[in-house]
Amino acid sequence: MRRREQRREQNQTLTTDNALMIGAQNIIRLFVPVTICMIIVVATVSSVTYYAENKSNVRLIYTPLEETGTSGAKRFGISLGNTMIFLSLIIVMSIILILLYKFECYRFIHAWLVLSSLLLLFIFVYVYLGQVLERYNIPLDYVTTILFVWNFGVLGMCCIHWKGPLRIQQMYHIVISALMALVFIRYLPEWTSWVLLALISIWDLIAVLCPFGPLRILVETSQERNDTLMPGLIYSSTMIWFVNMADIENNPSVEGSENHLIAERENPARQAAAALGSSQKERKRNSVSSLETGERGVKLGLGDFIFYSLLVGKASSYGDWNTTLSCFVAILIGLCLTLLLLAIFRKALPALPISVCFGLVFYFATSQLVRPFISRLSYKQIFI
C-alpha cells in the first residue's frame, strides 16, 4: 500500500512538472509575438503623428458621443456611454458568430472572415504604408506601392485562410493585430479607450468562464465536433491544425479529430503498459498526455493582441517612456500568470483580465505617482 501511494505521489509530481514545463514553453512562444506586436505599435505611435493625434475629430461609428466638457464626471459618463455602445456591438456580433457556428453556416463565417482580412491587408496596409513613407520622406510611385500591397495582401490571404508556412501566418496575425490597435488608438476618444480596456476585460471573463458565455460555447462546440477554431481569429503557436487538415484531405476515413491521432499514439503505449504493469501504464498515459499538450501548443485570440497593444500604444502616445515600459512589463507579467494558470487547470481561460488589470494599475500608478515624483526630484536636483 505504501509503495502504491509513493508511486501515485511520484506520478502526480511528474504531471505537475510536465505542466510547468509546457507552461514555460508556451510562455516563450507567446512572449515573442506579443512583444513584437506591442513594439510595432509603440514605434509607430512614437514616430508617426497620424496615429498619435486625431486633429480632425473623426470618430468611429460605434463611439458616437463626443467627449466634451472639462468636468471629469461628465467626460467619464460620455466615455462610459461610448464603451457600452462598443461592448453591445461586440456582444451582438459574438452571438451572431456563435449562432452561425452552431448551425454550421461555415461558408458565411468564412466569407465574413475573408472580407475582414481583405479590408485589413489591403486598405489598412495601404494607409499605413503611405503614412510611414510620408513621415520619413521616402518617395515611392503609385505603381510600386500598389504592386507591393497586392502581393502582401494576397500572400496573407493564402497563409491565413488556406495553407502556408507557420511563421508567415504568425507574422500576418501580428501585423493585423498591430494595424487594428493603431486604428483604435487614432479614432477612439481618450477616456473611452481606458474605460473600454477595463470593461472589455470583464466581458472577456464572463464570455469565457460563464456556462452560457459565447466564447465558452464556441470552444465546447468545437471540441464536440473535433473542429479547429477559425485560423483568421486565433494565433497558434503550433501547426497542428494544418496537420489535421492534411489528414482529412489525404484520408477521408479520418474525420479531422485530434482524438484519432491521440488514440493511435495510445495503443502501443497501452500494449507495453499491459505487459509491464499498472504503475508503468500510468506513466505511459502521463507521457502521452504531456506529448499531446506539447504538440497542440497554445492559442491566443487576436483580440488579446489588439487590446494589449492598445493599452501600451495609448500609454506611449503621451510621450512618457517610464509609463510605457511599466505597462509593457505589466502585460507580460499578466500573460505569464495566465499561462501558468492554463498549465495548471488545463482549460480555456481569458487572457485579458489579469494582463489588462495589471496594465491599468501600472499605468495610473506610474503616471499619477511615479512621474510627478521623478519630476519633483529632477526639479530639486535630488539624486537617489
Kinemage of the C-alpha trace (Angstrom):
@kinemage 1
@onewidth
@group {chain A} dominant
@subgroup {mainchain}
@vectorlist {calphas} color= white
{ca met a 1} P 0.000 0.000 0.000
{ca arg a 2} L 2.814 2.400 0.849
{ca arg a 3} L 4.528 1.663 -2.441
{ca arg a 4} L 1.357 2.390 -4.379
{ca glu a 5} L 0.906 5.686 -2.553
{ca gln a 6} L 4.520 6.606 -3.224
{ca arg a 7} L 4.107 5.783 -6.916
{ca arg a 8} L 0.949 7.894 -7.107
{ca glu a 9} L 2.750 10.797 -5.479
{ca gln a 10} L 5.620 10.412 -7.933
{ca asn a 11} L 3.200 10.353 -10.882
{ca gln a 12} L 1.458 13.468 -9.582
{ca thr a 13} L 4.781 15.289 -9.258
{ca leu a 14} L 5.723 14.192 -12.784
{ca thr a 15} L 2.469 15.525 -14.236
{ca thr a 16} L 2.922 18.792 -12.323
{ca asp a 17} L 6.481 19.142 -13.618
{ca asn a 18} L 5.307 18.405 -17.164
{ca ala a 19} L 2.559 21.008 -16.835
{ca leu a 20} L 5.034 23.619 -15.618
{ca met a 21} L 7.484 22.719 -18.396
{ca ile a 22} L 4.754 23.036 -21.027
{ca gly a 23} L 3.684 26.306 -19.460
{ca ala a 24} L 7.246 27.657 -19.673
{ca gln a 25} L 7.491 26.664 -23.340
{ca asn a 26} L 4.182 28.338 -24.112
{ca ile a 27} L 5.255 31.483 -22.273
{ca ile a 28} L 8.297 31.761 -24.522
{ca arg a 29} L 6.237 31.043 -27.627
{ca leu a 30} L 3.751 33.805 -26.815
{ca phe a 31} L 6.088 36.393 -25.316
{ca val a 32} L 7.853 36.886 -28.637
{ca pro a 33} L 4.800 37.668 -30.846
{ca val a 34} L 3.103 39.784 -28.158
{ca thr a 35} L 6.322 41.754 -27.672
{ca ile a 36} L 6.775 42.259 -31.419
{ca cys a 37} L 3.181 43.454 -31.812
{ca met a 38} L 3.500 45.957 -28.979
{ca ile a 39} L 6.875 47.203 -30.264
{ca ile a 40} L 5.383 47.828 -33.731
{ca val a 41} L 2.538 49.836 -32.207
{ca val a 42} L 4.777 51.830 -29.849
{ca ala a 43} L 7.309 52.599 -32.591
{ca thr a 44} L 4.543 53.745 -34.951
{ca val a 45} L 2.777 55.907 -32.366
{ca ser a 46} L 6.081 57.487 -31.304
{ca ser a 47} L 7.193 58.353 -34.838
{ca val a 48} L 4.046 58.747 -36.974
{ca thr a 49} L 1.860 61.556 -35.651
{ca tyr a 50} L -1.057 60.428 -37.821
{ca tyr a 51} L -1.885 57.648 -35.341
{ca ala a 52} L -0.981 59.557 -32.172
{ca glu a 53} L -3.119 62.623 -32.913
{ca asn a 54} L -6.636 62.941 -34.298
{ca lys a 55} L -6.925 66.613 -35.168
{ca ser a 56} L -9.886 66.056 -37.486
{ca asn a 57} L -12.042 64.730 -34.556
{ca val a 58} L -13.209 61.845 -36.727
{ca arg a 59} L -14.703 59.080 -34.570
{ca leu a 60} L -15.722 55.506 -35.134
{ca ile a 61} L -19.384 54.913 -35.861
{ca tyr a 62} L -19.809 52.837 -32.689
{ca thr a 63} L -18.423 55.612 -30.446
{ca pro a 64} L -20.779 58.425 -31.497
{ca leu a 65} L -20.652 60.500 -28.301
{ca glu a 66} L -18.120 63.333 -28.263
{ca glu a 67} L -16.107 63.834 -25.087
{ca thr a 68} L -16.735 67.485 -24.333
{ca gly a 69} L -16.664 69.464 -21.138
{ca thr a 70} L -13.987 69.987 -18.554
{ca ser a 71} L -15.565 68.152 -15.624
{ca gly a 72} L -14.260 64.666 -15.061
{ca ala a 73} L -17.661 63.261 -14.157
{ca lys a 74} L -19.175 64.418 -17.446
{ca arg a 75} L -16.327 63.010 -19.544
{ca phe a 76} L -16.490 59.739 -17.629
{ca gly a 77} L -20.230 59.466 -18.283
{ca ile a 78} L -19.752 60.114 -22.005
{ca ser a 79} L -16.878 57.615 -22.213
{ca leu a 80} L -18.978 55.044 -20.345
{ca gly a 81} L -21.789 55.545 -22.849
{ca asn a 82} L -19.404 55.076 -25.772
{ca thr a 83} L -17.990 51.953 -24.156
{ca met a 84} L -21.425 50.445 -23.589
{ca ile a 85} L -22.300 51.007 -27.265
{ca phe a 86} L -18.998 49.433 -28.310
{ca leu a 87} L -19.475 46.470 -25.974
{ca ser a 88} L -23.058 45.973 -27.132
{ca leu a 89} L -21.808 45.694 -30.699
{ca ile a 90} L -19.167 43.156 -29.633
{ca ile a 91} L -21.730 41.080 -27.747
{ca val a 92} L -24.190 41.098 -30.654
{ca met a 93} L -21.510 40.126 -33.168
{ca ser a 94} L -20.251 37.372 -30.839
{ca ile a 95} L -23.750 35.923 -30.519
{ca ile a 96} L -24.249 36.050 -34.292
{ca leu a 97} L -20.930 34.266 -34.798
{ca ile a 98} L -21.843 31.578 -32.264
{ca leu a 99} L -25.230 31.004 -33.895
{ca leu a 100} L -23.655 30.715 -37.327
{ca tyr a 101} L -21.130 28.218 -35.982
{ca lys a 102} L -23.808 26.316 -34.042
{ca phe a 103} L -25.920 25.853 -37.169
{ca glu a 104} L -22.835 25.026 -39.275
{ca cys a 105} L -23.024 28.058 -41.559
{ca tyr a 106} L -19.335 27.690 -42.357
{ca arg a 107} L -19.476 29.406 -45.732
{ca phe a 108} L -20.956 32.558 -44.271
{ca ile a 109} L -18.368 32.611 -41.469
{ca his a 110} L -15.567 32.053 -43.956
{ca ala a 111} L -16.843 34.861 -46.204
{ca trp a 112} L -17.098 37.143 -43.167
{ca leu a 113} L -13.505 36.452 -42.119
{ca val a 114} L -12.186 36.757 -45.665
{ca leu a 115} L -13.867 40.143 -46.086
{ca ser a 116} L -12.352 41.371 -42.806
{ca ser a 117} L -8.904 40.156 -43.816
{ca leu a 118} L -9.233 41.846 -47.214
{ca leu a 119} L -10.033 45.147 -45.538
{ca leu a 120} L -7.087 44.892 -43.152
{ca leu a 121} L -4.463 43.505 -45.513
{ca phe a 122} L -5.181 45.838 -48.429
{ca ile a 123} L -6.772 49.126 -47.330
{ca phe a 124} L -5.248 49.446 -43.853
{ca val a 125} L -1.810 48.371 -45.071
{ca tyr a 126} L -2.019 50.917 -47.901
{ca val a 127} L -2.879 53.720 -45.465
{ca tyr a 128} L -0.172 52.631 -43.021
{ca leu a 129} L 2.476 52.422 -45.734
{ca gly a 130} L 1.536 55.859 -47.056
{ca gln a 131} L 1.823 57.465 -43.606
{ca val a 132} L 5.185 55.813 -42.871
{ca leu a 133} L 6.624 56.865 -46.255
{ca glu a 134} L 5.377 60.416 -45.734
{ca arg a 135} L 6.811 60.572 -42.216
{ca tyr a 136} L 10.306 59.510 -43.308
{ca asn a 137} L 10.099 61.428 -46.607
{ca ile a 138} L 10.631 58.360 -48.799
{ca pro a 139} L 9.392 58.828 -52.399
{ca leu a 140} L 7.566 55.878 -53.938
{ca asp a 141} L 5.410 55.810 -57.037
{ca tyr a 142} L 1.821 54.539 -57.004
{ca val a 143} L 2.534 51.572 -59.279
{ca thr a 144} L 5.210 50.143 -56.961
{ca thr a 145} L 3.043 50.807 -53.908
{ca ile a 146} L 0.019 49.067 -55.389
{ca leu a 147} L 2.114 46.074 -56.503
{ca phe a 148} L 3.636 45.763 -53.042
{ca val a 149} L 0.268 45.995 -51.276
{ca trp a 150} L -1.257 43.499 -53.730
{ca asn a 151} L 1.489 40.909 -53.232
{ca phe a 152} L 1.494 41.443 -49.478
{ca gly a 153} L -2.280 41.071 -49.239
{ca val a 154} L -2.565 38.028 -51.497
{ca leu a 155} L 0.201 36.211 -49.627
{ca gly a 156} L -1.511 36.995 -46.326
{ca met a 157} L -4.886 35.740 -47.546
{ca cys a 158} L -3.317 32.467 -48.682
{ca cys a 159} L -1.397 31.905 -45.439
{ca ile a 160} L -4.277 32.802 -43.110
{ca his a 161} L -7.253 31.219 -44.871
{ca trp a 162} L -5.601 28.430 -46.827
{ca lys a 163} L -2.141 26.921 -46.399
{ca gly a 164} L 1.273 28.391 -45.861
{ca pro a 165} L 4.348 28.376 -43.609
{ca leu a 166} L 3.543 28.763 -39.943
{ca arg a 167} L 5.992 31.634 -39.401
{ca ile a 168} L 4.465 33.672 -42.212
{ca gln a 169} L 0.970 33.053 -40.873
{ca gln a 170} L 2.070 34.190 -37.432
{ca met a 171} L 3.683 37.279 -38.948
{ca tyr a 172} L 0.441 38.254 -40.656
{ca his a 173} L -1.520 37.767 -37.431
{ca ile a 174} L 0.874 40.153 -35.692
{ca val a 175} L 0.563 42.717 -38.497
{ca ile a 176} L -3.245 42.547 -38.480
{ca ser a 177} L -3.375 42.993 -34.702
{ca ala a 178} L -0.966 45.942 -34.801
{ca leu a 179} L -2.940 47.689 -37.559
{ca met a 180} L -6.226 47.234 -35.724
{ca ala a 181} L -4.698 48.561 -32.497
{ca leu a 182} L -3.374 51.618 -34.350
{ca val a 183} L -6.838 52.323 -35.749
{ca phe a 184} L -8.315 52.177 -32.233
{ca ile a 185} L -5.574 54.449 -30.884
{ca arg a 186} L -6.313 57.055 -33.540
{ca tyr a 187} L -10.100 57.040 -33.588
{ca leu a 188} L -11.188 56.084 -30.063
{ca pro a 189} L -11.681 59.056 -27.713
{ca glu a 190} L -9.146 59.354 -24.919
{ca trp a 191} L -11.243 58.422 -21.899
{ca thr a 192} L -13.259 55.892 -23.881
{ca ser a 193} L -10.085 53.898 -24.549
{ca trp a 194} L -9.334 53.441 -20.851
{ca val a 195} L -12.913 52.644 -19.859
{ca leu a 196} L -13.130 50.191 -22.762
{ca leu a 197} L -9.986 48.377 -21.637
{ca ala a 198} L -11.425 47.955 -18.142
{ca leu a 199} L -14.852 46.738 -19.251
{ca ile a 200} L -13.655 44.535 -22.126
{ca ser a 201} L -11.561 42.517 -19.671
{ca ile a 202} L -14.662 41.953 -17.518
{ca trp a 203} L -16.623 40.882 -20.590
{ca asp a 204} L -13.803 38.512 -21.562
{ca leu a 205} L -14.039 36.933 -18.124
{ca ile a 206} L -17.798 36.450 -18.482
{ca ala a 207} L -17.630 35.211 -22.086
{ca val a 208} L -15.050 32.510 -21.343
{ca leu a 209} L -15.866 31.267 -17.837
{ca cys a 210} L -19.649 31.607 -17.542
{ca pro a 211} L -21.649 28.493 -18.536
{ca phe a 212} L -23.547 30.422 -21.207
{ca gly a 213} L -20.662 32.635 -22.291
{ca pro a 214} L -20.369 32.834 -26.102
{ca leu a 215} L -16.661 32.067 -26.204
{ca arg a 216} L -17.085 29.088 -23.895
{ca ile a 217} L -19.909 27.765 -26.088
{ca leu a 218} L -17.670 28.211 -29.134
{ca val a 219} L -14.802 26.269 -27.567
{ca glu a 220} L -17.050 23.474 -26.279
{ca thr a 221} L -18.844 23.146 -29.626
{ca ser a 222} L -15.542 22.936 -31.493
{ca gln a 223} L -14.340 20.242 -29.083
{ca glu a 224} L -17.546 18.243 -29.522
{ca arg a 225} L -17.240 18.403 -33.308
{ca asn a 226} L -13.456 17.961 -33.196
{ca asp a 227} L -13.116 21.071 -35.329
{ca thr a 228} L -10.252 23.530 -35.335
{ca leu a 229} L -11.086 27.074 -34.349
{ca met a 230} L -11.107 29.734 -37.067
{ca pro a 231} L -7.477 30.477 -38.050
{ca gly a 232} L -8.376 34.037 -39.013
{ca leu a 233} L -9.147 34.872 -35.360
{ca ile a 234} L -6.639 32.703 -33.490
{ca tyr a 235} L -2.863 32.958 -33.138
{ca ser a 236} L -1.470 29.433 -32.843
{ca ser a 237} L 1.997 28.569 -31.574
{ca thr a 238} L 1.989 25.235 -33.420
{ca met a 239} L 0.963 23.900 -36.806
{ca ile a 240} L -1.299 21.116 -35.529
{ca trp a 241} L -4.382 22.344 -37.383
{ca phe a 242} L -2.526 22.208 -40.692
{ca val a 243} L -1.564 18.577 -39.989
{ca asn a 244} L -5.170 17.679 -39.234
{ca met a 245} L -6.386 19.331 -42.440
{ca ala a 246} L -3.824 17.401 -44.443
{ca asp a 247} L -5.002 14.150 -42.843
{ca ile a 248} L -8.572 14.960 -43.811
{ca glu a 249} L -7.655 15.559 -47.419
{ca asn a 250} L -5.402 12.529 -47.773
{ca asn a 251} L -7.532 10.058 -45.779
{ca pro a 252} L -11.314 10.543 -45.838
{ca ser a 253} L -11.792 7.932 -43.137
{ca val a 254} L -10.144 10.245 -40.635
{ca glu a 255} L -12.763 12.786 -39.570
{ca gly a 256} L -10.337 15.540 -38.685
{ca ser a 257} L -10.438 14.976 -34.954
{ca glu a 258} L -7.389 15.260 -32.759
{ca asn a 259} L -8.702 12.354 -30.683
{ca his a 260} L -7.969 9.949 -33.515
{ca leu a 261} L -4.337 10.994 -33.554
{ca ile a 262} L -4.157 10.650 -29.775
{ca ala a 263} L -5.759 7.222 -29.825
{ca glu a 264} L -3.211 5.978 -32.336
{ca arg a 265} L -0.414 7.051 -30.053
{ca glu a 266} L -2.012 5.438 -27.010
{ca asn a 267} L -2.467 1.939 -28.482
{ca pro a 268} L 1.201 0.822 -28.461
{ca ala a 269} L 1.655 2.529 -25.109
{ca arg a 270} L -1.229 0.557 -23.639
{ca gln a 271} L 0.133 -2.724 -25.018
{ca ala a 272} L 3.517 -2.086 -23.467
{ca ala a 273} L 1.937 -0.959 -20.234
{ca ala a 274} L -0.193 -4.103 -20.023
{ca ala a 275} L 2.986 -6.182 -20.156
{ca leu a 276} L 4.897 -4.082 -17.654
{ca gly a 277} L 2.213 -3.487 -15.046
{ca ser a 278} L -0.292 -0.930 -13.849
{ca ser a 279} L 2.266 1.546 -12.498
{ca gln a 280} L 4.065 1.844 -15.834
{ca lys a 281} L 0.683 2.162 -17.570
{ca glu a 282} L 0.034 5.336 -15.605
{ca arg a 283} L 3.439 6.675 -16.585
{ca lys a 284} L 2.742 5.976 -20.239
{ca arg a 285} L -0.571 7.769 -20.076
{ca asn a 286} L 1.050 10.755 -18.416
{ca ser a 287} L 3.728 10.907 -21.099
{ca val a 288} L 1.101 10.666 -23.842
{ca ser a 289} L -0.970 13.446 -22.297
{ca ser a 290} L 2.072 15.680 -21.972
{ca leu a 291} L 3.037 14.948 -25.580
{ca glu a 292} L -0.480 15.766 -26.706
{ca thr a 293} L -0.432 19.112 -24.915
{ca gly a 294} L 3.022 19.942 -26.166
{ca glu a 295} L 2.078 19.295 -29.782
{ca arg a 296} L -1.177 21.174 -29.556
{ca gly a 297} L 0.582 24.232 -28.210
{ca val a 298} L -1.303 27.261 -27.007
{ca lys a 299} L -3.644 29.549 -28.907
{ca leu a 300} L -4.298 33.227 -28.248
{ca gly a 301} L -7.077 35.280 -29.789
{ca leu a 302} L -6.123 38.233 -31.960
{ca gly a 303} L -8.363 40.412 -29.793
{ca asp a 304} L -5.907 39.883 -26.935
{ca phe a 305} L -3.038 41.109 -29.131
{ca ile a 306} L -5.120 44.142 -30.144
{ca phe a 307} L -6.054 45.262 -26.630
{ca tyr a 308} L -2.554 44.612 -25.249
{ca ser a 309} L -1.164 46.841 -27.990
{ca leu a 310} L -3.938 49.400 -27.483
{ca leu a 311} L -3.002 49.775 -23.817
{ca val a 312} L 0.728 50.143 -24.454
{ca gly a 313} L 0.244 52.321 -27.542
{ca lys a 314} L -2.148 54.661 -25.714
{ca ala a 315} L 0.357 54.988 -22.887
{ca ser a 316} L 3.167 55.777 -25.327
{ca ser a 317} L 1.081 58.457 -27.065
{ca tyr a 318} L 1.611 60.733 -24.040
{ca gly a 319} L 5.386 60.641 -24.516
{ca asp a 320} L 6.355 59.168 -21.137
{ca trp a 321} L 8.659 56.180 -21.573
{ca asn a 322} L 8.525 55.228 -17.887
{ca thr a 323} L 4.760 54.719 -18.136
{ca thr a 324} L 5.109 52.863 -21.430
{ca leu a 325} L 7.713 50.453 -20.062
{ca ser a 326} L 5.728 49.833 -16.888
{ca cys a 327} L 2.622 48.935 -18.932
{ca phe a 328} L 4.739 46.717 -21.167
{ca val a 329} L 6.174 44.798 -18.217
{ca ala a 330} L 2.765 44.571 -16.530
{ca ile a 331} L 1.161 42.971 -19.593
{ca leu a 332} L 3.920 40.377 -19.875
{ca ile a 333} L 3.642 39.547 -16.160
{ca gly a 334} L -0.112 39.118 -16.501
{ca leu a 335} L 0.308 36.916 -19.566
{ca cys a 336} L 2.836 34.793 -17.676
{ca leu a 337} L 0.391 34.290 -14.800
{ca thr a 338} L -2.428 33.467 -17.209
{ca leu a 339} L -0.339 30.809 -18.961
{ca leu a 340} L 0.698 29.395 -15.585
{ca leu a 341} L -2.971 29.019 -14.643
{ca leu a 342} L -3.617 27.478 -18.055
{ca ala a 343} L -0.917 24.859 -17.448
{ca ile a 344} L -2.407 24.049 -14.033
{ca phe a 345} L -6.140 23.955 -14.816
{ca arg a 346} L -5.835 22.694 -18.443
{ca lys a 347} L -8.911 24.521 -19.769
{ca ala a 348} L -9.672 27.636 -21.775
{ca leu a 349} L -9.001 30.805 -19.791
{ca pro a 350} L -9.470 34.500 -20.655
{ca ala a 351} L -6.196 36.223 -21.468
{ca leu a 352} L -7.287 39.833 -20.971
{ca pro a 353} L -8.339 40.256 -17.294
{ca ile a 354} L -5.018 39.717 -15.493
{ca ser a 355} L -2.828 41.483 -18.059
{ca val a 356} L -5.160 44.441 -18.604
{ca cys a 357} L -5.747 44.815 -14.848
{ca phe a 358} L -2.003 44.897 -14.202
{ca gly a 359} L -1.500 47.278 -17.139
{ca leu a 360} L -4.143 49.748 -15.926
{ca val a 361} L -2.839 49.669 -12.354
{ca phe a 362} L 0.751 50.185 -13.515
{ca tyr a 363} L -0.291 52.948 -15.914
{ca phe a 364} L -2.195 55.072 -13.401
{ca ala a 365} L 0.327 54.387 -10.625
{ca thr a 366} L 3.242 55.422 -12.831
{ca ser a 367} L 1.565 58.428 -14.437
{ca gln a 368} L -0.029 59.788 -11.253
{ca leu a 369} L 2.587 58.839 -8.645
{ca val a 370} L 5.965 57.901 -10.118
{ca arg a 371} L 6.171 60.537 -12.857
{ca pro a 372} L 5.366 63.527 -10.557
{ca phe a 373} L 7.790 62.130 -8.003
{ca ile a 374} L 10.594 61.864 -10.569
{ca ser a 375} L 9.810 65.335 -11.931
{ca arg a 376} L 9.966 66.789 -8.431
{ca leu a 377} L 13.280 65.081 -7.767
{ca ser a 378} L 14.685 66.461 -11.010
{ca tyr a 379} L 13.426 69.969 -10.191
{ca lys a 380} L 15.016 69.863 -6.747
{ca gln a 381} L 18.143 68.185 -8.188
{ca ile a 382} L 17.902 65.320 -5.728
{ca phe a 383} L 19.626 62.136 -6.869
{ca ile a 384} L 18.773 58.781 -5.349
